[in-house]
Amino acid sequence: MKYTIVIAENMNKPEKYAVFNHHTWDRPCLIEQVQIRIKDGWKPIGGVSFGKHEEFEKEVWAQAMIKEDSEEE
């Protein structure tokens, strides 16, 4: 079984970032990131959390997720 925590600064609207040669770039919000992983076989565990992340200056939204590992079956 695999375990991950998906994090994002916004729960329901894209995050704006600037990258080289692109003035704006939308990073998916938490809801979009979770939906992408659900389509790939991940399942959310528990509820959504909101709080300070040790590597970010801002507070973030987070969702824990698991996925069955095909090697364990």
Predicted model as a PDB file, atoms N, CA, C, CB and O in Angstrom, pLDDT in the B-factor column:
MODEL        1                                                                  
ATOM      1  N   MET A   1       0.840  -1.169   0.000  1.00 91.00           N  
ATOM      2  CA  MET A   1       0.000   0.000   0.000  1.00 91.00           C  
ATOM      3  C   MET A   1       0.893   1.243   0.000  1.00 91.00           C  
ATOM      4  CB  MET A   1      -0.960  -0.008   1.218  1.00 91.00           C  
ATOM      5  O   MET A   1       1.895   1.310   0.712  1.00 91.00           O  
ATOM      6  N   LYS A   2       0.508   2.212  -0.808  1.00 94.00           N  
ATOM      7  CA  LYS A   2       1.234   3.478  -0.881  1.00 94.00           C  
ATOM      8  C   LYS A   2       0.430   4.549  -0.159  1.00 94.00           C  
ATOM      9  CB  LYS A   2       1.502   3.888  -2.359  1.00 94.00           C  
ATOM     10  O   LYS A   2      -0.798   4.483  -0.103  1.00 94.00           O  
ATOM     11  N   TYR A   3       1.123   5.529   0.389  1.00 94.00           N  
ATOM     12  CA  TYR A   3       0.496   6.603   1.155  1.00 94.00           C  
ATOM     13  C   TYR A   3       1.088   7.931   0.695  1.00 94.00           C  
ATOM     14  CB  TYR A   3       0.701   6.398   2.695  1.00 94.00           C  
ATOM     15  O   TYR A   3       2.298   8.038   0.493  1.00 94.00           O  
ATOM     16  N   THR A   4       0.241   8.938   0.530  1.00 93.00           N  
ATOM     17  CA  THR A   4       0.726  10.261   0.165  1.00 93.00           C  
ATOM     18  C   THR A   4      -0.164  11.324   0.793  1.00 93.00           C  
ATOM     19  CB  THR A   4       0.772  10.426  -1.368  1.00 93.00           C  
ATOM     20  O   THR A   4      -1.296  11.044   1.186  1.00 93.00           O  
ATOM     21  N   ILE A   5       0.345  12.522   0.883  1.00 91.00           N  
ATOM     22  CA  ILE A   5      -0.442  13.666   1.322  1.00 91.00           C  
ATOM     23  C   ILE A   5      -0.369  14.711   0.220  1.00 91.00           C  
ATOM     24  CB  ILE A   5       0.073  14.236   2.693  1.00 91.00           C  
ATOM     25  O   ILE A   5       0.713  15.168  -0.146  1.00 91.00           O  
ATOM     26  N   VAL A   6      -1.526  15.083  -0.303  1.00 91.00           N  
ATOM     27  CA  VAL A   6      -1.631  16.086  -1.359  1.00 91.00           C  
ATOM     28  C   VAL A   6      -1.815  17.441  -0.685  1.00 91.00           C  
ATOM     29  CB  VAL A   6      -2.819  15.768  -2.348  1.00 91.00           C  
ATOM     30  O   VAL A   6      -2.653  17.582   0.207  1.00 91.00           O  
ATOM     31  N   ILE A   7      -1.029  18.448  -1.109  1.00 88.00           N  
ATOM     32  CA  ILE A   7      -1.163  19.772  -0.501  1.00 88.00           C  
ATOM     33  C   ILE A   7      -1.339  20.841  -1.568  1.00 88.00           C  
ATOM     34  CB  ILE A   7       0.059  20.093   0.369  1.00 88.00           C  
ATOM     35  O   ILE A   7      -0.872  20.693  -2.697  1.00 88.00           O  
ATOM     36  N   ALA A   8      -2.018  21.914  -1.197  1.00 87.00           N  
ATOM     37  CA  ALA A   8      -2.210  23.059  -2.089  1.00 87.00           C  
ATOM     38  C   ALA A   8      -2.521  24.288  -1.248  1.00 87.00           C  
ATOM     39  CB  ALA A   8      -3.350  22.788  -3.120  1.00 87.00           C  
ATOM     40  O   ALA A   8      -3.059  24.179  -0.146  1.00 87.00           O  
ATOM     41  N   GLU A   9      -2.182  25.453  -1.775  1.00 84.00           N  
ATOM     42  CA  GLU A   9      -2.481  26.694  -1.062  1.00 84.00           C  
ATOM     43  C   GLU A   9      -3.965  27.029  -1.147  1.00 84.00           C  
ATOM     44  CB  GLU A   9      -1.649  27.847  -1.626  1.00 84.00           C  
ATOM     45  O   GLU A   9      -4.508  27.660  -0.240  1.00 84.00           O  
ATOM     46  N   ASN A  10      -4.627  26.614  -2.228  1.00 84.00           N  
ATOM     47  CA  ASN A  10      -6.054  26.895  -2.409  1.00 84.00           C  
ATOM     48  C   ASN A  10      -6.834  25.606  -2.515  1.00 84.00           C  
ATOM     49  CB  ASN A  10      -6.290  27.758  -3.655  1.00 84.00           C  
ATOM     50  O   ASN A  10      -6.367  24.636  -3.112  1.00 84.00           O  
ATOM     51  N   MET A  11      -8.031  25.594  -1.933  1.00 85.00           N  
ATOM     52  CA  MET A  11      -8.856  24.398  -2.007  1.00 85.00           C  
ATOM     53  C   MET A  11      -9.626  24.319  -3.317  1.00 85.00           C  
ATOM     54  CB  MET A  11      -9.818  24.358  -0.842  1.00 85.00           C  
ATOM     55  O   MET A  11      -9.729  23.238  -3.896  1.00 85.00           O  
ATOM     56  N   ASN A  12     -10.178  25.443  -3.807  1.00 81.00           N  
ATOM     57  CA  ASN A  12     -11.087  25.333  -4.941  1.00 81.00           C  
ATOM     58  C   ASN A  12     -10.821  26.292  -6.086  1.00 81.00           C  
ATOM     59  CB  ASN A  12     -12.454  25.533  -4.475  1.00 81.00           C  
ATOM     60  O   ASN A  12     -11.662  26.405  -6.978  1.00 81.00           O  
ATOM     61  N   LYS A  13      -9.700  26.985  -6.106  1.00 80.00           N  
ATOM     62  CA  LYS A  13      -9.372  27.816  -7.263  1.00 80.00           C  
ATOM     63  C   LYS A  13      -7.902  27.617  -7.614  1.00 80.00           C  
ATOM     64  CB  LYS A  13      -9.677  29.320  -6.981  1.00 80.00           C  
ATOM     65  O   LYS A  13      -7.078  27.440  -6.717  1.00 80.00           O  
ATOM     66  N   PRO A  14      -7.556  27.643  -8.901  1.00 70.00           N  
ATOM     67  CA  PRO A  14      -6.170  27.411  -9.324  1.00 70.00           C  
ATOM     68  C   PRO A  14      -5.205  28.406  -8.685  1.00 70.00           C  
ATOM     69  CB  PRO A  14      -6.063  27.495 -10.844  1.00 70.00           C  
ATOM     70  O   PRO A  14      -5.566  29.549  -8.402  1.00 70.00           O  
ATOM     71  N   GLU A  15      -3.983  27.955  -8.464  1.00 69.00           N  
ATOM     72  CA  GLU A  15      -2.941  28.806  -7.898  1.00 69.00           C  
ATOM     73  C   GLU A  15      -2.136  29.425  -9.031  1.00 69.00           C  
ATOM     74  CB  GLU A  15      -2.019  28.001  -6.939  1.00 69.00           C  
ATOM     75  O   GLU A  15      -1.742  28.724  -9.963  1.00 69.00           O  
ATOM     76  N   LYS A  16      -1.891  30.700  -8.964  1.00 66.00           N  
ATOM     77  CA  LYS A  16      -1.141  31.409 -10.006  1.00 66.00           C  
ATOM     78  C   LYS A  16       0.353  31.396  -9.680  1.00 66.00           C  
ATOM     79  CB  LYS A  16      -1.649  32.868 -10.151  1.00 66.00           C  
ATOM     80  O   LYS A  16       0.756  31.752  -8.573  1.00 66.00           O  
ATOM     81  N   TYR A  17       1.149  30.994 -10.629  1.00 63.00           N  
ATOM     82  CA  TYR A  17       2.606  30.992 -10.496  1.00 63.00           C  
ATOM     83  C   TYR A  17       3.209  31.562 -11.771  1.00 63.00           C  
ATOM     84  CB  TYR A  17       3.151  29.556 -10.216  1.00 63.00           C  
ATOM     85  O   TYR A  17       2.595  31.490 -12.835  1.00 63.00           O  
ATOM     86  N   ALA A  18       4.384  32.115 -11.671  1.00 60.00           N  
ATOM     87  CA  ALA A  18       5.111  32.574 -12.848  1.00 60.00           C  
ATOM     88  C   ALA A  18       6.311  31.648 -13.045  1.00 60.00           C  
ATOM     89  CB  ALA A  18       5.562  34.074 -12.698  1.00 60.00           C  
ATOM     90  O   ALA A  18       7.015  31.320 -12.090  1.00 60.00           O  
ATOM     91  N   VAL A  19       6.532  31.239 -14.275  1.00 61.00           N  
ATOM     92  CA  VAL A  19       7.686  30.404 -14.606  1.00 61.00           C  
ATOM     93  C   VAL A  19       8.380  31.003 -15.813  1.00 61.00           C  
ATOM     94  CB  VAL A  19       7.262  28.927 -14.881  1.00 61.00           C  
ATOM     95  O   VAL A  19       7.820  31.858 -16.498  1.00 61.00           O  
ATOM     96  N   PHE A  20       9.580  30.562 -16.070  1.00 65.00           N  
ATOM     97  CA  PHE A  20      10.381  31.084 -17.173  1.00 65.00           C  
ATOM     98  C   PHE A  20       9.606  31.006 -18.490  1.00 65.00           C  
ATOM     99  CB  PHE A  20      11.707  30.309 -17.287  1.00 65.00           C  
ATOM    100  O   PHE A  20       9.078  29.951 -18.841  1.00 65.00           O  
ATOM    101  N   ASN A  21       9.539  32.101 -19.200  1.00 62.00           N  
ATOM    102  CA  ASN A  21       8.844  32.228 -20.483  1.00 62.00           C  
ATOM    103  C   ASN A  21       7.318  32.112 -20.392  1.00 62.00           C  
ATOM    104  CB  ASN A  21       9.354  31.185 -21.420  1.00 62.00           C  
ATOM    105  O   ASN A  21       6.648  32.081 -21.424  1.00 62.00           O  
ATOM    106  N   HIS A  22       6.770  32.051 -19.211  1.00 58.00           N  
ATOM    107  CA  HIS A  22       5.317  32.025 -19.029  1.00 58.00           C  
ATOM    108  C   HIS A  22       4.973  33.059 -17.962  1.00 58.00           C  
ATOM    109  CB  HIS A  22       4.802  30.585 -18.623  1.00 58.00           C  
ATOM    110  O   HIS A  22       5.470  32.994 -16.838  1.00 58.00           O  
ATOM    111  N   HIS A  23       4.123  34.006 -18.324  1.00 59.00           N  
ATOM    112  CA  HIS A  23       3.772  35.048 -17.368  1.00 59.00           C  
ATOM    113  C   HIS A  23       2.891  34.515 -16.252  1.00 59.00           C  
ATOM    114  CB  HIS A  23       3.075  36.191 -18.072  1.00 59.00           C  
ATOM    115  O   HIS A  23       3.028  34.935 -15.103  1.00 59.00           O  
ATOM    116  N   THR A  24       1.989  33.597 -16.572  1.00 59.00           N  
ATOM    117  CA  THR A  24       1.174  32.944 -15.551  1.00 59.00           C  
ATOM    118  C   THR A  24       1.044  31.468 -15.882  1.00 59.00           C  
ATOM    119  CB  THR A  24      -0.223  33.604 -15.443  1.00 59.00           C  
ATOM    120  O   THR A  24       1.059  31.063 -17.044  1.00 59.00           O  
ATOM    121  N   TRP A  25       0.920  30.703 -14.857  1.00 61.00           N  
ATOM    122  CA  TRP A  25       0.750  29.255 -14.993  1.00 61.00           C  
ATOM    123  C   TRP A  25      -0.138  28.822 -13.845  1.00 61.00           C  
ATOM    124  CB  TRP A  25       2.136  28.483 -14.984  1.00 61.00           C  
ATOM    125  O   TRP A  25       0.149  29.141 -12.691  1.00 61.00           O  
ATOM    126  N   ASP A  26      -1.206  28.106 -14.132  1.00 68.00           N  
ATOM    127  CA  ASP A  26      -2.133  27.669 -13.099  1.00 68.00           C  
ATOM    128  C   ASP A  26      -1.741  26.304 -12.573  1.00 68.00           C  
ATOM    129  CB  ASP A  26      -3.560  27.637 -13.634  1.00 68.00           C  
ATOM    130  O   ASP A  26      -1.646  25.339 -13.331  1.00 68.00           O  
ATOM    131  N   ARG A  27      -1.513  26.226 -11.270  1.00 77.00           N  
ATOM    132  CA  ARG A  27      -1.277  24.950 -10.607  1.00 77.00           C  
ATOM    133  C   ARG A  27      -2.628  24.489 -10.060  1.00 77.00           C  
ATOM    134  CB  ARG A  27      -0.184  25.072  -9.457  1.00 77.00           C  
ATOM    135  O   ARG A  27      -3.359  25.307  -9.503  1.00 77.00           O  
ATOM    136  N   PRO A  28      -2.981  23.225 -10.198  1.00 83.00           N  
ATOM    137  CA  PRO A  28      -4.293  22.765  -9.739  1.00 83.00           C  
ATOM    138  C   PRO A  28      -4.512  23.014  -8.245  1.00 83.00           C  
ATOM    139  CB  PRO A  28      -4.453  21.284 -10.036  1.00 83.00           C  
ATOM    140  O   PRO A  28      -3.583  22.926  -7.442  1.00 83.00           O  
ATOM    141  N   CYS A  29      -5.755  23.326  -7.894  1.00 87.00           N  
ATOM    142  CA  CYS A  29      -6.127  23.478  -6.496  1.00 87.00           C  
ATOM    143  C   CYS A  29      -6.218  22.084  -5.855  1.00 87.00           C  
ATOM    144  CB  CYS A  29      -7.481  24.252  -6.360  1.00 87.00           C  
ATOM    145  O   CYS A  29      -6.070  21.075  -6.544  1.00 87.00           O  
ATOM    146  N   LEU A  30      -6.457  22.031  -4.564  1.00 90.00           N  
ATOM    147  CA  LEU A  30      -6.510  20.751  -3.861  1.00 90.00           C  
ATOM    148  C   LEU A  30      -7.584  19.824  -4.440  1.00 90.00           C  
ATOM    149  CB  LEU A  30      -6.771  20.982  -2.377  1.00 90.00           C  
ATOM    150  O   LEU A  30      -7.327  18.640  -4.658  1.00 90.00           O  
ATOM    151  N   ILE A  31      -8.777  20.354  -4.689  1.00 90.00           N  
ATOM    152  CA  ILE A  31      -9.854  19.521  -5.221  1.00 90.00           C  
ATOM    153  C   ILE A  31      -9.447  18.887  -6.552  1.00 90.00           C  
ATOM    154  CB  ILE A  31     -11.136  20.352  -5.399  1.00 90.00           C  
ATOM    155  O   ILE A  31      -9.674  17.695  -6.761  1.00 90.00           O  
ATOM    156  N   GLU A  32      -8.848  19.671  -7.451  1.00 90.00           N  
ATOM    157  CA  GLU A  32      -8.415  19.126  -8.747  1.00 90.00           C  
ATOM    158  C   GLU A  32      -7.321  18.086  -8.577  1.00 90.00           C  
ATOM    159  CB  GLU A  32      -7.922  20.249  -9.659  1.00 90.00           C  
ATOM    160  O   GLU A  32      -7.332  17.065  -9.264  1.00 90.00           O  
ATOM    161  N   GLN A  33      -6.359  18.329  -7.659  1.00 91.00           N  
ATOM    162  CA  GLN A  33      -5.280  17.371  -7.442  1.00 91.00           C  
ATOM    163  C   GLN A  33      -5.819  16.045  -6.905  1.00 91.00           C  
ATOM    164  CB  GLN A  33      -4.245  17.949  -6.475  1.00 91.00           C  
ATOM    165  O   GLN A  33      -5.372  14.974  -7.317  1.00 91.00           O  
ATOM    166  N   VAL A  34      -6.781  16.124  -5.985  1.00 93.00           N  
ATOM    167  CA  VAL A  34      -7.375  14.903  -5.436  1.00 93.00           C  
ATOM    168  C   VAL A  34      -8.157  14.158  -6.524  1.00 93.00           C  
ATOM    169  CB  VAL A  34      -8.301  15.239  -4.237  1.00 93.00           C  
ATOM    170  O   VAL A  34      -8.062  12.935  -6.621  1.00 93.00           O  
ATOM    171  N   GLN A  35      -8.927  14.882  -7.338  1.00 93.00           N  
ATOM    172  CA  GLN A  35      -9.679  14.238  -8.426  1.00 93.00           C  
ATOM    173  C   GLN A  35      -8.759  13.544  -9.416  1.00 93.00           C  
ATOM    174  CB  GLN A  35     -10.536  15.264  -9.159  1.00 93.00           C  
ATOM    175  O   GLN A  35      -9.078  12.453  -9.889  1.00 93.00           O  
ATOM    176  N   ILE A  36      -7.626  14.151  -9.738  1.00 93.00           N  
ATOM    177  CA  ILE A  36      -6.650  13.543 -10.646  1.00 93.00           C  
ATOM    178  C   ILE A  36      -6.149  12.223 -10.065  1.00 93.00           C  
ATOM    179  CB  ILE A  36      -5.463  14.509 -10.903  1.00 93.00           C  
ATOM    180  O   ILE A  36      -6.055  11.225 -10.779  1.00 93.00           O  
ATOM    181  N   ARG A  37      -5.827  12.216  -8.770  1.00 94.00           N  
ATOM    182  CA  ARG A  37      -5.309  11.003  -8.142  1.00 94.00           C  
ATOM    183  C   ARG A  37      -6.386   9.925  -7.991  1.00 94.00           C  
ATOM    184  CB  ARG A  37      -4.720  11.337  -6.780  1.00 94.00           C  
ATOM    185  O   ARG A  37      -6.085   8.737  -8.104  1.00 94.00           O  
ATOM    186  N   ILE A  38      -7.634  10.323  -7.740  1.00 96.00           N  
ATOM    187  CA  ILE A  38      -8.719   9.337  -7.652  1.00 96.00           C  
ATOM    188  C   ILE A  38      -8.845   8.589  -8.980  1.00 96.00           C  
ATOM    189  CB  ILE A  38     -10.068  10.028  -7.285  1.00 96.00           C  
ATOM    190  O   ILE A  38      -9.035   7.372  -8.988  1.00 96.00           O  
ATOM    191  N   LYS A  39      -8.741   9.307 -10.103  1.00 96.00           N  
ATOM    192  CA  LYS A  39      -8.809   8.663 -11.422  1.00 96.00           C  
ATOM    193  C   LYS A  39      -7.652   7.692 -11.635  1.00 96.00           C  
ATOM    194  CB  LYS A  39      -8.806   9.720 -12.528  1.00 96.00           C  
ATOM    195  O   LYS A  39      -7.744   6.781 -12.457  1.00 96.00           O  
ATOM    196  N   ASP A  40      -6.552   7.890 -10.886  1.00 94.00           N  
ATOM    197  CA  ASP A  40      -5.376   7.023 -10.999  1.00 94.00           C  
ATOM    198  C   ASP A  40      -5.382   5.906  -9.944  1.00 94.00           C  
ATOM    199  CB  ASP A  40      -4.098   7.857 -10.864  1.00 94.00           C  
ATOM    200  O   ASP A  40      -4.391   5.194  -9.787  1.00 94.00           O  
ATOM    201  N   GLY A  41      -6.503   5.757  -9.224  1.00 95.00           N  
ATOM    202  CA  GLY A  41      -6.619   4.647  -8.285  1.00 95.00           C  
ATOM    203  C   GLY A  41      -6.367   4.990  -6.822  1.00 95.00           C  
ATOM    204  O   GLY A  41      -6.423   4.098  -5.976  1.00 95.00           O  
ATOM    205  N   TRP A  42      -6.093   6.237  -6.496  1.00 96.00           N  
ATOM    206  CA  TRP A  42      -5.883   6.658  -5.110  1.00 96.00           C  
ATOM    207  C   TRP A  42      -7.228   6.848  -4.423  1.00 96.00           C  
ATOM    208  CB  TRP A  42      -5.051   7.964  -5.047  1.00 96.00           C  
ATOM    209  O   TRP A  42      -8.222   7.167  -5.075  1.00 96.00           O  
ATOM    210  N   LYS A  43      -7.260   6.649  -3.094  1.00 97.00           N  
ATOM    211  CA  LYS A  43      -8.471   6.849  -2.302  1.00 97.00           C  
ATOM    212  C   LYS A  43      -8.154   7.814  -1.159  1.00 97.00           C  
ATOM    213  CB  LYS A  43      -9.019   5.488  -1.751  1.00 97.00           C  
ATOM    214  O   LYS A  43      -7.148   7.652  -0.467  1.00 97.00           O  
ATOM    215  N   PRO A  44      -9.020   8.826  -0.962  1.00 96.00           N  
ATOM    216  CA  PRO A  44      -8.819   9.733   0.172  1.00 96.00           C  
ATOM    217  C   PRO A  44      -9.053   9.007   1.500  1.00 96.00           C  
ATOM    218  CB  PRO A  44      -9.760  10.953   0.060  1.00 96.00           C  
ATOM    219  O   PRO A  44      -9.914   8.132   1.592  1.00 96.00           O  
ATOM    220  N   ILE A  45      -8.284   9.375   2.522  1.00 96.00           N  
ATOM    221  CA  ILE A  45      -8.543   8.856   3.868  1.00 96.00           C  
ATOM    222  C   ILE A  45      -8.792  10.046   4.780  1.00 96.00           C  
ATOM    223  CB  ILE A  45      -7.345   7.975   4.395  1.00 96.00           C  
ATOM    224  O   ILE A  45      -8.024  11.009   4.777  1.00 96.00           O  
ATOM    225  N   GLY A  46      -9.837   9.983   5.540  1.00 94.00           N  
ATOM    226  CA  GLY A  46     -10.155  11.063   6.469  1.00 94.00           C  
ATOM    227  C   GLY A  46     -10.600  12.321   5.742  1.00 94.00           C  
ATOM    228  O   GLY A  46     -10.917  12.296   4.553  1.00 94.00           O  
ATOM    229  N   GLY A  47     -10.615  13.410   6.479  1.00 93.00           N  
ATOM    230  CA  GLY A  47     -11.062  14.684   5.926  1.00 93.00           C  
ATOM    231  C   GLY A  47      -9.910  15.571   5.505  1.00 93.00           C  
ATOM    232  O   GLY A  47      -8.740  15.231   5.676  1.00 93.00           O  
ATOM    233  N   VAL A  48     -10.264  16.690   4.964  1.00 93.00           N  
ATOM    234  CA  VAL A  48      -9.289  17.694   4.531  1.00 93.00           C  
ATOM    235  C   VAL A  48      -8.774  18.435   5.754  1.00 93.00           C  
ATOM    236  CB  VAL A  48      -9.916  18.688   3.505  1.00 93.00           C  
ATOM    237  O   VAL A  48      -9.537  18.728   6.674  1.00 93.00           O  
ATOM    238  N   SER A  49      -7.478  18.739   5.767  1.00 92.00           N  
ATOM    239  CA  SER A  49      -6.861  19.499   6.858  1.00 92.00           C  
ATOM    240  C   SER A  49      -6.396  20.850   6.350  1.00 92.00           C  
ATOM    241  CB  SER A  49      -5.677  18.722   7.471  1.00 92.00           C  
ATOM    242  O   SER A  49      -6.144  21.014   5.156  1.00 92.00           O  
ATOM    243  N   PHE A  50      -6.282  21.818   7.247  1.00 93.00           N  
ATOM    244  CA  PHE A  50      -5.780  23.143   6.913  1.00 93.00           C  
ATOM    245  C   PHE A  50      -4.822  23.568   8.008  1.00 93.00           C  
ATOM    246  CB  PHE A  50      -6.940  24.172   6.746  1.00 93.00           C  
ATOM    247  O   PHE A  50      -5.175  23.551   9.187  1.00 93.00           O  
ATOM    248  N   GLY A  51      -3.593  23.955   7.620  1.00 91.00           N  
ATOM    249  CA  GLY A  51      -2.622  24.385   8.623  1.00 91.00           C  
ATOM    250  C   GLY A  51      -1.287  24.731   8.010  1.00 91.00           C  
ATOM    251  O   GLY A  51      -1.112  24.670   6.793  1.00 91.00           O  
ATOM    252  N   LYS A  52      -0.355  25.092   8.854  1.00 86.00           N  
ATOM    253  CA  LYS A  52       0.978  25.509   8.427  1.00 86.00           C  
ATOM    254  C   LYS A  52       1.798  24.286   8.023  1.00 86.00           C  
ATOM    255  CB  LYS A  52       1.695  26.296   9.552  1.00 86.00           C  
ATOM    256  O   LYS A  52       1.823  23.281   8.733  1.00 86.00           O  
ATOM    257  N   HIS A  53       2.461  24.383   6.886  1.00 78.00           N  
ATOM    258  CA  HIS A  53       3.342  23.318   6.406  1.00 78.00           C  
ATOM    259  C   HIS A  53       4.774  23.731   6.700  1.00 78.00           C  
ATOM    260  CB  HIS A  53       3.134  23.042   4.874  1.00 78.00           C  
ATOM    261  O   HIS A  53       5.121  24.902   6.548  1.00 78.00           O  
ATOM    262  N   GLU A  54       5.605  22.797   7.114  1.00 77.00           N  
ATOM    263  CA  GLU A  54       6.962  23.112   7.532  1.00 77.00           C  
ATOM    264  C   GLU A  54       7.847  23.694   6.420  1.00 77.00           C  
ATOM    265  CB  GLU A  54       7.600  21.883   8.073  1.00 77.00           C  
ATOM    266  O   GLU A  54       8.827  24.376   6.719  1.00 77.00           O  
ATOM    267  N   GLU A  55       7.523  23.438   5.147  1.00 75.00           N  
ATOM    268  CA  GLU A  55       8.351  23.932   4.057  1.00 75.00           C  
ATOM    269  C   GLU A  55       7.781  25.161   3.359  1.00 75.00           C  
ATOM    270  CB  GLU A  55       8.550  22.849   3.057  1.00 75.00           C  
ATOM    271  O   GLU A  55       8.437  25.727   2.485  1.00 75.00           O  
ATOM    272  N   PHE A  56       6.563  25.588   3.730  1.00 71.00           N  
ATOM    273  CA  PHE A  56       5.926  26.733   3.097  1.00 71.00           C  
ATOM    274  C   PHE A  56       5.727  27.840   4.117  1.00 71.00           C  
ATOM    275  CB  PHE A  56       4.584  26.333   2.464  1.00 71.00           C  
ATOM    276  O   PHE A  56       5.579  27.582   5.312  1.00 71.00           O  
ATOM    277  N   GLU A  57       5.725  29.071   3.634  1.00 75.00           N  
ATOM    278  CA  GLU A  57       5.478  30.200   4.525  1.00 75.00           C  
ATOM    279  C   GLU A  57       3.994  30.372   4.796  1.00 75.00           C  
ATOM    280  CB  GLU A  57       6.052  31.480   3.934  1.00 75.00           C  
ATOM    281  O   GLU A  57       3.618  30.923   5.830  1.00 75.00           O  
ATOM    282  N   LYS A  58       3.143  29.911   3.888  1.00 80.00           N  
ATOM    283  CA  LYS A  58       1.698  30.054   4.018  1.00 80.00           C  
ATOM    284  C   LYS A  58       1.086  28.773   4.572  1.00 80.00           C  
ATOM    285  CB  LYS A  58       1.064  30.408   2.662  1.00 80.00           C  
ATOM    286  O   LYS A  58       1.710  27.712   4.594  1.00 80.00           O  
ATOM    287  N   GLU A  59      -0.167  28.916   5.020  1.00 88.00           N  
ATOM    288  CA  GLU A  59      -0.916  27.728   5.417  1.00 88.00           C  
ATOM    289  C   GLU A  59      -1.425  27.026   4.164  1.00 88.00           C  
ATOM    290  CB  GLU A  59      -2.096  28.097   6.367  1.00 88.00           C  
ATOM    291  O   GLU A  59      -1.669  27.667   3.142  1.00 88.00           O  
ATOM    292  N   VAL A  60      -1.583  25.714   4.246  1.00 89.00           N  
ATOM    293  CA  VAL A  60      -1.984  24.930   3.081  1.00 89.00           C  
ATOM    294  C   VAL A  60      -3.145  24.005   3.437  1.00 89.00           C  
ATOM    295  CB  VAL A  60      -0.792  24.114   2.541  1.00 89.00           C  
ATOM    296  O   VAL A  60      -3.378  23.690   4.605  1.00 89.00           O  
ATOM    297  N   TRP A  61      -3.867  23.577   2.401  1.00 90.00           N  
ATOM    298  CA  TRP A  61      -4.888  22.548   2.514  1.00 90.00           C  
ATOM    299  C   TRP A  61      -4.214  21.207   2.242  1.00 90.00           C  
ATOM    300  CB  TRP A  61      -6.084  22.805   1.523  1.00 90.00           C  
ATOM    301  O   TRP A  61      -3.309  21.132   1.411  1.00 90.00           O  
ATOM    302  N   ALA A  62      -4.637  20.157   2.923  1.00 92.00           N  
ATOM    303  CA  ALA A  62      -4.006  18.849   2.745  1.00 92.00           C  
ATOM    304  C   ALA A  62      -5.040  17.726   2.783  1.00 92.00           C  
ATOM    305  CB  ALA A  62      -2.943  18.620   3.825  1.00 92.00           C  
ATOM    306  O   ALA A  62      -6.042  17.801   3.495  1.00 92.00           O  
ATOM    307  N   GLN A  63      -4.769  16.682   1.998  1.00 94.00           N  
ATOM    308  CA  GLN A  63      -5.621  15.495   1.971  1.00 94.00           C  
ATOM    309  C   GLN A  63      -4.730  14.261   1.934  1.00 94.00           C  
ATOM    310  CB  GLN A  63      -6.594  15.520   0.746  1.00 94.00           C  
ATOM    311  O   GLN A  63      -3.907  14.118   1.029  1.00 94.00           O  
ATOM    312  N   ALA A  64      -4.886  13.370   2.907  1.00 95.00           N  
ATOM    313  CA  ALA A  64      -4.145  12.104   2.918  1.00 95.00           C  
ATOM    314  C   ALA A  64      -4.829  11.136   1.962  1.00 95.00           C  
ATOM    315  CB  ALA A  64      -4.065  11.499   4.363  1.00 95.00           C  
ATOM    316  O   ALA A  64      -6.056  11.106   1.865  1.00 95.00           O  
ATOM    317  N   MET A  65      -4.018  10.338   1.253  1.00 96.00           N  
ATOM    318  CA  MET A  65      -4.555   9.381   0.281  1.00 96.00           C  
ATOM    319  C   MET A  65      -3.750   8.087   0.317  1.00 96.00           C  
ATOM    320  CB  MET A  65      -4.543   9.981  -1.144  1.00 96.00           C  
ATOM    321  O   MET A  65      -2.565   8.088   0.649  1.00 96.00           O  
ATOM    322  N   ILE A  66      -4.411   6.980  -0.031  1.00 97.00           N  
ATOM    323  CA  ILE A  66      -3.738   5.682  -0.133  1.00 97.00           C  
ATOM    324  C   ILE A  66      -4.036   5.052  -1.487  1.00 97.00           C  
ATOM    325  CB  ILE A  66      -4.182   4.737   1.013  1.00 97.00           C  
ATOM    326  O   ILE A  66      -5.014   5.384  -2.156  1.00 97.00           O  
ATOM    327  N   LYS A  67      -3.149   4.123  -1.866  1.00 96.00           N  
ATOM    328  CA  LYS A  67      -3.338   3.370  -3.117  1.00 96.00           C  
ATOM    329  C   LYS A  67      -2.822   1.952  -2.888  1.00 96.00           C  
ATOM    330  CB  LYS A  67      -2.592   4.060  -4.335  1.00 96.00           C  
ATOM    331  O   LYS A  67      -1.726   1.755  -2.361  1.00 96.00           O  
ATOM    332  N   GLU A  68      -3.618   0.981  -3.286  1.00 89.00           N  
ATOM    333  CA  GLU A  68      -3.199  -0.408  -3.180  1.00 89.00           C  
ATOM    334  C   GLU A  68      -2.042  -0.656  -4.135  1.00 89.00           C  
ATOM    335  CB  GLU A  68      -4.375  -1.368  -3.478  1.00 89.00           C  
ATOM    336  O   GLU A  68      -2.103  -0.265  -5.301  1.00 89.00           O  
ATOM    337  N   ASP A  69      -1.000  -1.295  -3.656  1.00 81.00           N  
ATOM    338  CA  ASP A  69       0.160  -1.599  -4.473  1.00 81.00           C  
ATOM    339  C   ASP A  69      -0.068  -2.950  -5.156  1.00 81.00           C  
ATOM    340  CB  ASP A  69       1.465  -1.613  -3.613  1.00 81.00           C  
ATOM    341  O   ASP A  69      -0.338  -3.945  -4.483  1.00 81.00           O  
ATOM    342  N   SER A  70       0.038  -2.990  -6.475  1.00 72.00           N  
ATOM    343  CA  SER A  70      -0.244  -4.219  -7.225  1.00 72.00           C  
ATOM    344  C   SER A  70       0.716  -5.353  -6.866  1.00 72.00           C  
ATOM    345  CB  SER A  70      -0.170  -3.943  -8.717  1.00 72.00           C  
ATOM    346  O   SER A  70       0.380  -6.522  -7.057  1.00 72.00           O  
ATOM    347  N   GLU A  71       1.908  -5.030  -6.349  1.00 64.00           N  
ATOM    348  CA  GLU A  71       2.873  -6.073  -5.966  1.00 64.00           C  
ATOM    349  C   GLU A  71       2.440  -6.796  -4.705  1.00 64.00           C  
ATOM    350  CB  GLU A  71       4.261  -5.468  -5.761  1.00 64.00           C  
ATOM    351  O   GLU A  71       2.866  -7.926  -4.469  1.00 64.00           O  
ATOM    352  N   GLU A  72       1.590  -6.161  -3.876  1.00 54.00           N  
ATOM    353  CA  GLU A  72       1.150  -6.792  -2.630  1.00 54.00           C  
ATOM    354  C   GLU A  72      -0.005  -7.751  -2.844  1.00 54.00           C  
ATOM    355  CB  GLU A  72       0.749  -5.739  -1.627  1.00 54.00           C  
ATOM    356  O   GLU A  72      -0.290  -8.566  -1.967  1.00 54.00           O  
ATOM    357  N   GLU A  73      -0.678  -7.680  -3.981  1.00 50.00           N  
ATOM    358  CA  GLU A  73      -1.857  -8.521  -4.224  1.00 50.00           C  
ATOM    359  C   GLU A  73      -1.500  -9.943  -4.544  1.00 50.00           C  
ATOM    360  CB  GLU A  73      -2.674  -7.959  -5.341  1.00 50.00           C  
ATOM    361  O   GLU A  73      -2.387 -10.766  -4.771  1.00 50.00           O  
TER     362      GLU A  73                                                      
ENDMDL                                                                          
END                                                                             
